[in-house]
């Protein structure tokens, strides 16, 4: 009996009879997600898989129902497929032509080439995994190559000048004197203004340290928010950041650069300003929000976009992951050819994942072409 089968042998989602041994798309998706979760994929990745595959499942069920397949008539109501809400389809009924039509359907819905490429990548991974593990056909094997319009790649890292333009004003606010009160009426007003300034200073110091962890240690944003106080070591000659909850639950150690060390120490001096009592936070998390709890990824994203807007950087489309890419690019600029070492520092098991950092160095590319 499948996970959706009633006691009378019908599928609770559609009312259809469940044939012994017949694999439905919904069950295959459930198997795929379970397999990826067991393999260590993050909750966010699993959720992205689920959204894309659920969309495909509903589209596929509606497509087959509209094709006049009488097996999709609602067994409980006897409604015609055109009127019934089809939510699932037998896995065996899918072919390469369905996937090709689906990609066109996504384009008609207004999805960009990048989004459609992402959807197709998830479908390809899904079918290959299910085919290999459950010994069923893989419709993508007969799929013709789907070509997407390829735009010239945008530079996805910061130059050292841009990094300075981003971090410098944050550092200025993080170092402000909270005792300087511009407007305050009475002692109570002065205290409130000082507290407000102290919190703003602490938030700026936090932002500077968090962004520095991405730029100078190559941390992902989720790895940054997951850092604890115990993950930092300031022992002389052994300064390092431990990423205990990296992608795929892999642990790694990244040496702490002098700039990151300075930024972290400044933040730790004012970290208590982010706790309600103004005392040292009992929580182990390194980066706190203004209420003393663990800062979220969305908060750091919003803060980054705010600082970018107020800066003089011309490259305004900066994303948190661009800061991590900056670390990879700078590392290979300073140590050409050290791809394996970079892969270990950034938590990549596949060397091809870090080759893009070697190829993104515009200065070296121009210098190489000049010698031709």
Protein Blocks (a to p, Z undefined) as FASTA:
>chain_A
ZZkbcfkopafklopacdehiacfklmmmmmmmmmmmnopafklmmmmmmmmmmmmmmmm
mmmmmnopaklpcfklopafklpccfbdcfklpcfklmmmmmmmmmmnopafklmmmmmm
mmmmmmmmmmmmnopacfklmpccddddddddddfbdcfklmmmmmmmmmmmmmpcfkbc
fbdgdjklmmmmmmmmmmmmmmmmmmmmmmmmmmmnopafklmmmpcfklpccbehiacc
ddfbbghhiacdddddfklmmmmmmmmmmmmmmpfnlpacfbfbfbdcfkopacdfklmm
mmmmmmmmmmmbfblmbcfklmmmmmmmmmmmmmghilmlmmmmnopabfklmmmmmmmm
mklmmmmmmmZZ
